[in-house]
Amino acid sequence: MGTLDGRRAIVTGGASGIGRATAAVLAGAGAAVCVVDLDLAGAEAVAAAIRERGGRAIAMRADVTRDADCRAAVERALDAFGGLDTLVNCAGVIRRANAVDLAEADWDRVMDVNAKSVYLMAHHAVPHLAAVGGGAIVNIGSGWGLKGGPDALAYCASKGAVVNMTRAMAIDHGPQGIRVTCVAPGDTDTPMLRAEARQLGVDEAAFLAESAERPLARLGTPDDIAQAVLYLVSDAAAWVTGTTLVVDGGGIA
């Protein structure tokens, strides 16, 4: 896939899980990375680890559900790197509940973090990607954005939105040289997956074992997803846009 030397990237949700792995993988391929998260200490730790390995990274605290914070994150990356050509929207939350049990506040939170943030970050980033002749946006969706799942109404709705937003953005911004794609992970061993077990009130070990029941017989790792993102932002995917790449060990096959 070559290198990302000279690329300037923002990764939201970069303090842990898939976002953390993605920031590390992109930096390892040569990109300068702005690690954005509500957890500033976590984001700073990720950026420091990248710098210790000889990479270039900064940390930025932002609530990606807020317009002003998203604008500030883009401006911070521009100030630090002199431009922007890559955006990876990894920030995400889940609330496991059906329509009867789901609180309105939880619906709003999941939709805001998982879907509204994609719009807000693109709203501020796209003009700068266009200004440098194009770039790549990768949105992290989910297998449950392509099929339903139990007790996850808001999450399924939000990730379905991400999948179709990806298509719409690819159509709108392809003429500007901007490729927009989506990665749909299956169950991946992250703090968010483990939090699902607590939300459902089930044994964590049993929950993880059940989640690993798929053709490849294991949970995904954050690095599995990060490697897919690397492909999609690289020149190897130069004619790939508007599509969703499922990375789930065959879970929805």
C-alpha positions in Angstrom: 0.0 0.0 0.0 3.0 2.3 0.1 3.4 5.0 2.7 1.4 7.9 4.0 4.5 10.2 4.0 3.3 13.8 3.9 -0.3 13.0 4.8 -2.0 15.0 7.6 -4.8 13.1 9.4 -7.4 13.6 12.1 -8.6 10.6 14.0 -11.6 11.1 16.3 -12.2 8.8 19.2 -8.4 8.3 19.1 -7.8 7.7 22.8 -8.8 4.1 22.9 -10.0 1.0 21.0 -10.2 1.3 17.2 -9.4 5.0 17.2 -6.2 4.4 19.2 -5.0 1.6 16.9 -5.9 3.6 13.8 -3.9 6.6 15.0 -0.9 4.4 15.6 -1.2 2.6 12.3 -1.5 5.7 10.2 1.4 7.3 12.1 3.5 4.2 11.5 2.8 4.5 7.8 4.2 8.1 7.9 1.1 10.3 8.5 1.1 13.2 10.9 -1.9 12.5 13.2 -4.1 14.7 15.3 -5.6 12.4 18.0 -9.0 13.8 19.0 -11.0 12.6 22.0 -13.1 13.8 24.9 -10.5 12.1 27.0 -7.5 14.4 26.7 -5.2 12.4 28.9 -5.9 9.3 26.8 -5.4 11.2 23.6 -2.1 12.7 24.9 -0.9 9.2 25.8 -1.6 8.0 22.3 0.2 11.0 20.7 3.2 10.6 23.1 3.5 6.9 22.2 3.5 7.8 18.5 6.2 10.4 19.0 8.3 8.0 21.1 8.3 5.7 18.0 9.6 8.6 15.8 6.2 9.6 14.5 4.4 13.0 14.4 1.3 13.4 16.5 -0.6 15.9 18.6 -3.6 15.6 20.9 -6.8 17.6 21.0 -9.7 17.5 23.4 -13.0 17.8 21.7 -16.6 16.9 22.1 -17.4 15.8 18.5 -21.1 16.4 19.1 -20.4 20.2 19.3 -19.9 22.3 16.3 -17.4 24.6 17.9 -15.2 21.7 19.1 -15.2 20.1 15.7 -14.1 23.4 14.1 -11.4 23.8 16.7 -10.1 20.3 16.1 -9.8 20.9 12.4 -8.1 24.3 13.1 -5.7 22.7 15.5 -4.6 20.1 12.9 -4.2 22.8 10.3 -2.1 25.0 12.6 0.1 22.0 13.5 0.5 20.3 10.1 -0.1 23.1 7.6 -3.0 21.3 5.9 -5.3 18.3 6.1 -6.0 15.5 3.7 -7.3 12.6 5.8 -10.2 12.3 8.3 -11.1 9.1 10.2 -14.3 9.3 12.2 -13.9 6.7 14.9 -15.8 8.3 17.8 -18.6 6.1 18.9 -20.8 5.0 21.8 -23.5 2.3 22.3 -26.5 1.9 24.5 -28.0 -1.6 24.5 -31.8 -1.2 24.7 -35.0 -1.7 22.6 -37.5 0.9 21.7 -39.5 0.4 24.9 -36.6 0.5 27.3 -34.4 3.1 25.6 -34.4 6.5 27.2 -34.7 9.5 24.9 -31.5 11.0 26.3 -29.6 7.8 25.3 -31.1 7.9 21.8 -29.9 11.5 21.4 -26.5 10.7 22.8 -25.9 7.7 20.5 -27.1 9.5 17.4 -25.1 12.6 18.2 -21.8 10.8 18.8 -22.1 8.2 16.1 -23.8 10.1 13.3 -24.0 13.9 13.9 -20.2 13.9 14.6 -19.6 12.5 11.1 -21.5 15.5 9.6 -19.8 18.1 11.9 -16.3 16.9 11.3 -16.9 16.7 7.5 -18.6 20.1 7.6 -15.3 21.7 8.8 -12.8 19.3 7.2 -14.0 19.0 3.6 -13.2 22.5 2.5 -9.6 22.0 3.6 -9.3 18.6 1.9 -10.7 20.2 -1.3 -8.1 23.0 -0.9 -5.2 20.5 -1.2 -6.8 18.8 -4.2 -8.6 16.0 -2.4 -8.1 13.4 0.2 -9.8 10.6 2.1 -12.5 10.3 4.7 -13.2 7.0 6.4 -16.2 6.6 8.7 -16.4 3.7 11.2 -19.7 2.1 10.9 -20.7 -1.4 12.1 -22.1 -4.7 10.8 -25.2 -3.5 12.6 -25.4 -0.7 10.2 -26.1 -3.3 7.5 -28.3 -5.6 9.5 -30.3 -5.4 12.7 -29.2 -6.5 16.1 -31.0 -7.2 19.4 -31.5 -4.5 22.0 -29.5 -1.9 20.1 -32.1 0.3 18.4 -30.2 3.6 18.6 -26.9 2.0 17.7 -28.3 0.2 14.7 -30.0 3.5 13.6 -26.9 5.5 14.0 -24.6 3.1 12.1 -27.1 2.7 9.3 -27.0 6.5 9.0 -23.2 6.4 8.8 -23.3 3.8 6.0 -25.7 6.0 3.9 -24.0 9.2 4.8 -20.8 7.7 3.4 -22.5 7.1 0.1 -24.0 10.6 0.0 -20.7 12.3 0.9 -18.9 10.3 -1.8 -21.3 11.5 -4.4 -21.1 15.1 -3.2 -17.4 15.4 -2.8 -15.9 13.1 -5.4 -15.6 15.9 -7.9 -13.3 17.6 -5.4 -11.1 14.6 -5.3 -12.3 13.4 -1.9 -12.9 9.7 -1.5 -15.4 8.7 1.3 -15.6 5.2 2.5 -16.9 3.2 5.5 -15.4 0.3 7.5 -18.0 -1.9 9.2 -16.4 -3.8 12.0 -17.8 -6.9 13.7 -17.4 -7.5 17.4 -13.9 -6.1 18.2 -12.2 -6.5 21.6 -12.4 -2.9 22.8 -13.5 -1.2 26.0 -16.9 -0.4 24.3 -17.5 -4.1 23.6 -16.8 -5.0 27.2 -19.1 -2.2 28.4 -21.9 -3.8 26.4 -21.7 -6.8 28.7 -22.2 -4.6 31.7 -25.1 -2.8 30.1 -26.8 -6.1 29.4 -26.0 -7.4 32.9 -24.3 -10.6 31.6 -21.0 -12.2 32.4 -18.2 -10.5 30.5 -16.2 -13.6 29.6 -19.3 -15.4 28.4 -20.4 -12.4 26.3 -17.0 -12.1 24.7 -16.9 -15.9 23.9 -20.4 -15.6 22.3 -19.3 -12.6 20.3 -16.4 -14.6 18.9 -18.7 -17.2 17.3 -18.2 -16.5 13.6 -16.4 -18.3 10.8 -13.0 -17.1 11.8 -13.7 -18.1 15.4 -12.3 -15.0 17.2 -13.1 -11.5 18.1 -11.6 -8.8 16.0 -8.7 -6.7 17.3 -8.5 -2.9 16.9 -5.5 -3.5 14.6 -7.7 -5.6 12.3 -9.9 -2.6 11.8 -7.0 -0.1 11.6 -5.3 -2.0 8.8 -8.5 -1.8 6.8 -8.6 2.0 7.4 -5.0 2.2 6.2 -5.9 0.5 3.0 -8.8 2.9 2.4 -6.8 6.1 3.0 -3.9 4.9 0.9 -3.2 5.2 -2.8 -3.9 1.5 -3.1 -7.6 2.5 -2.8 -7.4 5.4 -5.3 -10.5 4.3 -7.1 -12.5 3.2 -4.1 -15.2 5.5 -2.8 -18.8 5.4 -1.6 -18.5 1.8 -0.4 -18.5 -0.1 3.0 -15.8 -2.6 3.8 -17.0 -5.2 6.2 -14.3 -6.4 8.6 -15.9 -9.0 10.9 -14.4 -12.4 10.5 -17.4 -13.5 8.5 -20.0 -12.5 11.1 -22.6 -11.4 8.7 -21.6 -13.7 5.9 
